[in-house]
Amino acid sequence: MKVSDLLSLERFLPGLGDLLRYRRADLPHDLAAGLAVAAVALPVGVAYAQLAGFSAEAGLYSSILPLLAYFLFGTSRQLILGPDAATCALVALTVAPMAGGDPAAYIALSAWLALIAGVFCILASFLKLGAMADFLSRPILVGFLNGVAISIALSQWGKLFGFSTEKHGVIPATLELFNKFGQVHLLTIAISLLAFVVLFRAPRYIKRLPAALVAMIITGVVVALFDLGSFGVATLGKVPAGLPEFGLPDKALEVLGANLESLLAAAAGIALISFSSAMLTARSFAAKNKYDIDVDREFAALGVANIASALSQGFAISGADSRTAMSDSAGGRTRLTGLFAAATVALVLIFFAEALQFVPVAALGAVLIMAALSLLDLESPKHFWAVDKREFALALVATIGVIWVGALQAILFVVFLAIVRFVQLTARPRAEVLGTIEGTSGFHSLDRHADAVEEAGLVMFRFNGPLVFFNAGYFKREALAAANQQGDALRWFVLDLIPLTQLDLTGLDALMDVQAELMSRGVRFVSAGRRSEIQYEGLYFQREGLSFPTLRKARNGYLKAFKPAETLVGEVPASPEDAAPA
């Protein structure tokens, strides 16, 4: 294939561009960062596989082929895909009820879930729905992830004490823990404590290796040396060596028919949540390193990676915060970092799989609890409370929804919250009466500025949004309420058209109704801004020449008409915010 052909393919496979223009000077940095990423991916992949209800190797399978797929199709230089705490929790909570305790059905359903989610992501990319990443507001997403973090932590406590747990939700899970305290296994508790000590202290003394990897190694060595497995300490057991087979698992076709409807709903939710989470990570590191990403291509890249995971005996994946941060901090310069990380994980599966059998389940539970704590964001809700208590309430409701009704139902709930919030903001935009502040240029909201003063006989009204069918009645009520505040003294009503971004037929009817009511009182209906964008012969301000380019000129026009003696001393100085398109 000619180089020119490869360059033409780059539009569809951005990773080819990295290969064609790869600089030898980047190789040492990408290789070192790839090894560092693999050091995190190994313990986290195994732990998250346990969280999602899989054997250890499935978590490692999900860290190989998906990284190759993302390398070819993605646009972020730093983003590393792989098993993710929130996605794994969603997989477990979604698939377990459908599988009915059948391990083969569980694996098959998980593969379908990843594959269908991947197809949804690709379709969303073709439909240019990358903007969906912005649809879940930050308070809703923070609240959702906090709920997931709490759910993960609760689900792992049984592993620390040496018994299994089945209940979900805060109260049922807590009651189950208390009821089973008589089944605690002291050696397992000792291993759990050792794991936590290593996780807390390793970053201080062993800075070149991830704490999770150090904890797995140390606790695994202790279990192997003292043969603690024979004393009841649960371990991963034998991990099959070698790379995964390519294709769907056994029972795949058998389980699809009866569960298709549930899989479609769950896959759509997972696609939305995993994409939103991945884009938060990708955008953060893109901003830090001063480059752009293409959100629609990222949607497709995530979809192909999920399909690759499904076809390599893995499960649904997303952007991985910890591994992406490791790639960046270790000096990774290009997406080849992900390829080197995938190759390292593959080599471990081929040559060192046997050593994984000694890793205690309790240590993985400790790793997952620490991961959940890192996922927990308590500072943002404090910020939400200080800025807007309604946003805080949204975050709190999303958190409670996850831990109370489960993640899958909570996905639908938070999407509903997002829609309600969007409708509220659009249907009820801020309506403001403007005034002047002595010594300050421009015009300011009377509600938000206590020292702003309204001119007697003049109302300057601003409606901060489109005037369309779903808020036309609200506009009419607010505009007439502003006029009523001045009563019989009102002479001019000035409508600021700059923030009024769109006007449909229903909105025009509301505008005409307000005009008719004001004119019946002898009030002139005046506009400021957008003289050419809004044209309709029935509007009084256009017919009578009372359409001004700025609020300043509209106010000065009022002064000249009704208070000529005060005009020279009362004019408001020009300011940038008065500028308006003619």
C-alpha positions in Angstrom: 0.0 0.0 0.0 1.3 3.5 -0.9 2.0 6.1 1.7 -0.6 8.3 0.1 -3.2 5.6 0.6 -2.3 5.3 4.2 -2.6 9.1 4.6 -6.1 8.9 3.1 -7.0 6.2 5.6 -5.9 8.4 8.5 -9.2 10.3 8.3 -10.9 7.0 9.5 -7.9 5.6 11.5 -6.1 8.5 13.2 -3.7 6.0 14.8 -2.1 5.4 11.4 -1.0 9.0 11.5 0.9 8.4 14.7 2.7 5.5 13.1 3.6 7.3 9.9 4.9 10.4 11.8 6.3 8.6 14.8 9.5 10.1 16.1 12.2 7.8 17.4 12.9 10.3 20.2 9.4 9.5 21.7 10.0 5.7 21.9 11.8 5.6 25.3 9.1 7.8 26.9 6.2 5.9 25.4 7.8 2.5 26.3 8.4 3.6 30.0 4.9 5.0 30.3 3.5 1.8 28.8 5.2 -0.3 31.4 3.9 2.0 34.1 0.4 1.8 32.8 0.6 -2.0 32.7 1.8 -2.0 36.3 -1.5 -0.3 37.2 -3.7 -2.2 34.7 -2.6 -5.6 36.1 -3.9 -5.3 39.7 -6.8 -3.0 38.7 -7.9 -5.2 35.8 -7.9 -8.3 38.1 -9.7 -6.4 40.8 -12.4 -5.0 38.5 -12.9 -8.4 36.9 -13.8 -9.6 40.4 -16.1 -6.6 40.9 -17.9 -7.4 37.6 -18.2 -11.1 38.6 -15.6 -12.5 36.3 -12.4 -14.6 36.7 -9.1 -12.7 36.8 -8.1 -13.3 33.2 -11.2 -11.5 31.9 -10.1 -8.2 33.3 -6.7 -8.6 31.6 -8.3 -9.7 28.3 -10.3 -6.4 28.5 -7.0 -4.5 28.7 -5.4 -5.9 25.5 -7.4 -5.8 22.3 -9.5 -2.7 23.3 -6.3 -0.7 23.6 -5.3 -1.7 20.1 -8.7 -0.7 18.8 -8.5 2.7 20.6 -5.0 3.3 19.2 -6.4 3.0 15.7 -9.6 4.9 16.1 -9.2 7.3 19.0 -8.0 11.0 19.0 -6.7 11.4 22.5 -2.9 11.1 23.1 -3.3 10.1 26.8 -6.6 8.3 27.2 -6.2 4.6 28.3 -9.3 2.4 28.0 -9.9 -0.6 30.2 -12.0 -2.0 33.0 -13.5 0.9 35.0 -15.1 0.8 38.4 -18.4 2.4 37.5 -18.8 0.4 34.3 -17.9 -2.9 36.0 -20.4 -2.2 38.8 -23.1 -1.5 36.1 -22.2 -4.8 34.4 -22.5 -6.8 37.6 -25.8 -5.2 38.6 -27.2 -5.6 35.1 -26.1 -9.1 34.2 -26.4 -11.0 37.5 -30.3 -11.0 37.6 -30.5 -12.1 34.0 -27.9 -14.9 34.3 -29.7 -16.6 37.2 -26.5 -18.1 38.7 -25.3 -19.7 35.4 -21.6 -18.8 34.9 -21.7 -19.5 31.2 -24.8 -17.4 30.7 -23.2 -14.6 32.8 -20.2 -14.5 30.5 -22.3 -14.6 27.3 -24.7 -11.9 28.5 -21.7 -9.7 29.5 -20.2 -10.1 26.0 -23.5 -9.1 24.4 -23.8 -6.1 26.7 -20.3 -4.9 25.7 -21.0 -5.6 22.0 -24.4 -3.9 21.9 -23.0 -0.9 23.8 -20.2 -0.7 21.3 -22.7 -0.7 18.4 -24.7 2.0 20.1 -21.5 4.1 20.4 -20.7 3.7 16.7 -24.3 4.6 15.7 -24.1 7.7 18.0 -20.9 8.7 16.3 -22.4 8.5 12.8 -25.4 10.6 14.1 -22.9 13.2 15.5 -24.2 12.7 19.0 -20.8 13.4 20.7 -22.5 16.4 22.3 -24.3 13.9 24.5 -21.2 14.0 26.7 -22.3 17.5 27.7 -25.9 16.4 28.4 -25.3 14.9 31.8 -24.5 18.0 33.9 -21.5 17.9 36.2 -23.7 17.7 39.4 -25.6 14.8 38.1 -22.5 12.9 36.9 -20.6 13.6 40.2 -23.7 12.4 42.2 -24.0 9.3 40.0 -20.3 8.4 40.4 -20.4 9.0 44.2 -23.3 6.6 44.4 -21.3 4.0 42.4 -18.3 4.5 44.7 -20.5 3.9 47.8 -22.0 0.8 46.2 -18.6 -0.6 45.3 -17.2 -0.1 48.8 -20.3 -1.8 50.3 -20.0 -4.7 47.9 -16.4 -5.5 48.9 -16.7 -5.6 52.7 -17.5 -9.3 52.7 -14.2 -10.1 50.9 -12.3 -8.4 53.7 -14.0 -10.5 56.4 -13.9 -13.8 54.5 -17.6 -14.3 53.6 -19.8 -13.7 50.6 -22.5 -11.1 50.3 -25.5 -11.0 48.1 -27.6 -7.9 49.1 -27.5 -4.6 47.3 -28.4 -1.1 48.6 -27.1 0.7 51.7 -29.5 -0.7 54.3 -29.8 -4.3 53.1 -26.0 -4.6 52.6 -25.3 -3.1 56.0 -27.7 -5.4 57.7 -26.2 -8.4 55.9 -22.7 -7.5 57.1 -24.0 -7.3 60.7 -25.8 -10.6 60.4 -22.7 -12.4 59.1 -20.2 -11.1 61.5 -20.2 -14.6 63.2 -18.7 -16.0 59.9 -15.6 -13.8 59.9 -12.3 -15.5 59.0 -9.4 -14.1 61.1 -6.6 -15.0 58.7 -8.6 -13.2 55.9 -9.0 -10.2 58.1 -5.2 -10.2 58.7 -4.5 -10.3 55.0 -7.0 -7.5 54.5 -5.2 -5.4 57.1 -1.8 -6.1 55.5 -3.2 -5.1 52.1 -4.5 -1.8 53.5 -1.2 -1.1 55.2 0.7 -1.6 52.0 -1.8 0.5 50.0 -1.4 3.4 52.4 2.4 3.1 53.0 3.8 1.9 49.6 3.5 5.3 47.8 5.9 6.8 50.4 8.6 4.1 50.2 8.1 2.5 46.8 7.4 5.4 44.4 8.2 3.7 41.1 5.5 1.0 41.4 1.7 1.4 41.9 0.6 0.7 45.4 -2.1 -1.8 44.1 0.6 -3.8 42.4 2.8 -3.8 45.4 -0.1 -4.9 47.6 -0.9 -7.8 45.3 2.7 -8.9 45.2 3.3 -8.8 49.0 0.0 -10.4 50.0 0.4 -13.0 47.3 4.0 -13.9 48.5 2.7 -14.2 52.1 -0.2 -16.5 51.0 2.3 -18.7 49.0 5.0 -18.8 51.6 2.6 -19.9 54.4 0.2 -21.8 52.3 -2.7 -19.7 53.6 -5.0 -21.0 50.9 -5.2 -24.4 52.7 -6.3 -22.5 55.9 -9.3 -20.9 54.2 -7.9 -17.7 52.7 -9.6 -17.3 49.4 -7.3 -16.7 46.4 -7.8 -16.1 42.7 -6.9 -19.7 41.9 -5.4 -20.9 38.7 -5.4 -18.3 35.9 -5.3 -19.8 32.4 -2.1 -18.9 30.6 -2.1 -17.4 27.1 -4.2 -15.0 25.1 -8.0 -15.1 24.7 -9.8 -16.8 21.9 -11.4 -14.5 19.4 -15.2 -14.7 19.1 -18.3 -14.7 21.2 -18.5 -17.0 24.3 -20.4 -20.2 24.5 -24.2 -19.9 25.0 -24.1 -16.5 23.3 -26.9 -17.2 20.9 -28.8 -19.2 23.4 -29.2 -16.3 25.9 -29.7 -13.5 23.5 -33.4 -14.1 22.5 -34.8 -14.1 26.0 -32.8 -11.1 27.2 -32.6 -8.9 24.2 -34.9 -6.1 25.4 -33.2 -5.9 28.8 -29.8 -5.9 27.1 -30.7 -3.1 24.7 -31.8 -0.9 27.6 -28.8 -1.6 29.7 -26.4 -1.2 26.8 -27.7 2.2 26.0 -27.3 3.3 29.6 -23.8 1.9 29.8 -22.8 3.5 26.5 -24.0 6.9 27.7 -22.3 6.7 31.2 -19.0 5.2 30.0 -18.8 7.7 27.1 -19.5 10.7 29.5 -16.9 9.4 32.0 -14.3 8.7 29.3 -14.8 12.2 27.8 -14.4 13.9 31.2 -11.0 12.2 31.4 -10.0 12.7 27.8 -10.9 16.4 27.8 -9.1 17.0 31.1 -5.8 15.7 29.8 -6.3 17.2 26.4 -6.7 20.6 28.0 -3.7 20.1 30.2 -1.5 19.1 27.2 -3.0 21.7 24.9 -4.6 19.7 22.1 -8.1 19.0 20.8 -10.1 15.8 20.6 -13.0 14.9 18.3 -15.9 13.8 20.5 -17.7 12.1 17.7 -14.7 10.0 16.7 -14.2 9.3 20.4 -17.7 7.8 20.5 -16.8 5.5 17.6 -13.4 4.6 19.1 -15.1 3.6 22.4 -17.6 1.6 20.5 -15.0 -0.3 18.5 -13.0 -0.9 21.7 -16.1 -2.4 23.5 -16.8 -4.7 20.5 -13.1 -5.7 20.6 -13.5 -6.5 24.3 -16.6 -8.5 23.7 -14.9 -10.6 21.0 -11.9 -11.3 23.1 -13.8 -12.8 26.1 -13.9 -9.4 28.0 -16.6 -7.1 29.1 -17.7 -3.5 28.8 -15.0 -0.9 29.3 -14.5 2.9 29.5 -11.9 5.5 30.0 -9.6 4.6 33.0 -8.7 7.6 35.1 -5.9 6.0 37.1 -4.2 4.5 34.0 -4.6 7.7 32.0 -3.1 9.7 34.8 -0.2 7.2 35.0 0.4 7.5 31.2 0.6 11.3 31.6 2.7 11.4 34.7 5.1 8.8 33.4 5.9 10.9 30.3 3.9 9.2 27.6 3.9 11.3 24.5 1.7 9.4 22.0 -1.0 6.8 21.8 1.7 4.1 21.4 1.8 4.2 25.2 -1.4 2.2 25.1 0.0 -0.3 22.7 3.1 -0.9 24.9 0.8 -1.3 27.9 -1.4 -3.9 26.1 1.7 -5.8 25.0 3.0 -5.9 28.6 -0.3 -7.3 29.9 -0.3 -9.9 27.1 3.2 -11.0 28.0 2.2 -11.4 31.7 -0.7 -13.6 30.6 1.6 -15.7 28.5 4.5 -16.1 30.9 3.5 -15.2 34.4 -0.2 -16.3 34.7 0.7 -19.0 37.2 1.9 -16.5 39.8 -1.5 -14.8 39.9 -3.2 -17.9 41.5 -1.8 -16.8 44.9 -3.3 -13.3 45.0 -5.8 -13.2 47.8 -9.3 -12.1 47.1 -9.2 -10.0 50.3 -6.3 -7.9 48.8 -8.4 -7.3 45.7 -11.3 -6.2 47.9 -9.0 -3.7 49.6 -7.8 -2.4 46.2 -11.4 -1.9 45.1 -12.3 -0.1 48.2 -9.4 2.2 47.8 -10.4 2.7 44.1 -13.9 3.5 45.3 -12.6 6.1 47.8 -10.6 7.7 45.0 -13.8 7.9 42.9 -15.7 9.5 45.7 -15.8 13.3 45.3 -16.9 15.2 48.4 -15.5 18.6 47.5 -17.7 19.2 44.4 -21.0 18.8 46.3 -19.7 21.5 48.8 -19.0 23.7 45.8 -22.5 23.0 44.4 -24.1 23.9 47.8 -22.2 27.2 47.9 -23.0 28.2 44.3 -26.5 26.7 43.6 -28.4 24.6 46.1 -30.6 23.2 43.3 -27.5 21.7 41.6 -26.5 20.2 45.0 -29.9 18.7 45.3 -29.5 17.1 41.8 -26.2 15.6 42.8 -27.6 14.2 46.1 -30.7 12.7 44.4 -28.4 11.0 41.8 -26.3 9.5 44.6 -29.3 8.3 46.6 -30.8 6.9 43.4 -27.7 4.7 42.7 -27.3 3.3 46.2 -31.1 2.8 46.7 -32.6 1.5 43.5 -29.4 0.3 41.7 -27.2 1.6 39.0 -29.2 0.5 36.0 -32.4 2.1 37.2 -30.4 5.1 38.4 -29.0 5.6 34.8 -32.5 6.1 33.6 -33.3 8.3 36.5 -30.3 10.6 36.1 -31.1 10.9 32.4 -34.6 11.9 33.3 -33.2 14.4 35.8 -31.0 15.8 33.0 -34.0 16.2 30.7 -36.0 17.9 33.5 -33.2 20.2 34.3 -32.7 21.1 30.6 -36.4 21.8 30.2 -36.4 23.9 33.4 -33.5 26.0 32.2 -34.9 26.5 28.7 -38.5 26.9 29.6 -37.8 29.3 32.5 -34.8 31.4 31.5 -33.9 34.3 33.8 -36.2 37.3 33.2 -34.7 40.6 34.5 -35.5 44.2 34.9 -32.4 46.3 34.3 -31.3 49.5 35.9 -28.2 51.7 36.3 -25.6 51.9 39.0 -24.1 55.3 39.8 -20.5 55.5 38.6 -20.7 52.2 36.7 -21.2 51.8 32.9 -23.8 49.5 31.4 -27.1 48.1 32.8 -27.6 45.7 35.6 -30.2 43.4 37.0 -32.3 44.9 39.8 -32.6 41.4 41.4 -28.8 40.7 41.4 -27.6 44.2 42.2 -29.1 45.9 45.3 -27.7 49.3 44.3 -29.1 49.2 40.7 -31.8 51.9 40.2 -34.7 51.8 37.7 -35.6 54.9 35.7 -39.1 56.3 36.6 -41.4 55.7 33.7 -39.0 53.3 31.9 -38.8 49.5 32.1 -35.8 47.8 30.5 -36.7 44.1 30.3 -34.3 41.3 29.4 -35.4 37.7 28.6 -32.3 35.4 28.6 -33.3 32.7 26.2 -35.3 31.9 23.1 -38.9 33.0 22.9 -40.7 29.9 21.7 -43.7 27.7 22.2 -42.7 26.2 25.6 -41.9 29.5 27.4 -44.2 32.0 25.6 -46.7 32.1 28.4 -43.9 32.5 31.0 -42.5 35.5 28.9 -45.9 37.2 28.8 -46.4 36.8 32.5 -42.9 38.1 33.4 -43.0 41.0 31.0 -46.4 42.3 32.2 -45.4 41.8 35.8 -42.4 44.0 35.2 -44.7 46.6 33.6 -47.2 46.4 36.4 -44.5 47.3 39.0 -44.4 50.9 37.6 -48.2 51.1 37.2 -49.6 54.3 35.6 -46.2 56.0 35.7 -44.9 53.7 32.9 -44.2 55.4 29.6 -41.7 53.2 27.7 -41.2 49.5 27.9 -37.8 48.5 26.3 -37.3 44.8 25.4 -33.6 43.8 25.1 -33.5 41.6 22.0 -29.9 40.6 22.2 -30.4 37.5 24.5 -33.6 36.6 22.7 -31.9 34.1 20.4 -34.9 32.6 18.6 -38.6 33.6 18.0 -41.2 31.2 16.7 -44.9 31.7 15.9 -46.1 31.1 19.5 -43.4 33.4 20.8 -44.4 36.1 18.3 -48.0 35.8 19.4 -46.9 36.3 23.0 -44.9 39.3 21.9 -47.9 40.8 20.1 -50.1 40.2 23.2 -47.6 42.1 25.4 -47.5 44.9 22.9 -51.3 45.1 22.7 -51.6 45.2 26.5 -49.0 47.9 26.8 -50.4 50.1 24.0 -53.9 49.9 25.6 -52.3 51.6 28.6 -50.6 54.2 26.5 -47.2 52.7 26.9 -44.7 52.7 24.0 -43.2 49.3 23.1 -39.5 49.8 22.3 -36.7 47.4 21.3 -32.9 47.4 21.7 -30.6 45.3 19.5 -31.3 42.9 16.7 -32.9 45.4 14.4 -32.5 43.2 11.3 -32.9 39.7 12.8 -36.5 40.1 14.0 -38.7 41.5 11.3 -42.5 41.6 11.5 -44.7 44.4 10.3 -47.1 44.1 13.2 -44.4 45.0 15.8 -44.9 48.6 17.0 -41.3 49.4 17.6 -40.4 48.6 14.0 -43.4 50.4 12.5 -42.8 53.6 14.6 -39.0 53.7 14.4 -38.6 52.8 18.1 -36.0 50.1 17.4 -32.6 51.1 18.9 -29.2 49.4 18.4 -28.3 49.4 22.1 -29.9 49.7 25.5 -28.0 52.9 26.1 -29.4 54.5 23.0 -32.9 53.3 23.9 -32.6 54.8 27.4 -31.3 58.1 26.1 -34.1 58.2 23.6 -36.6 58.0 26.5 -34.8 60.8 28.3 -34.9 63.0 25.2 -38.6 62.3 24.7 -39.8 62.7 28.3 -37.0 64.4 30.3 -35.2 66.7 27.9 -33.8 68.9 30.7 -32.1 65.9 32.3 -30.7 64.4 29.0 -27.3 65.9 29.2 -26.6 64.8 32.7 -28.5 61.6 32.7 -27.0 59.7 29.7 -25.3 56.5 30.5 -21.7 56.2 29.2 -21.1 53.6 26.5 -19.7 50.2 27.5 -18.8 47.0 25.6 -21.9 45.2 26.9 -24.1 47.9 25.1 -22.8 46.8 21.7 -25.5 45.2 19.6 -25.7 44.0 16.0 -27.5 46.5 13.7 
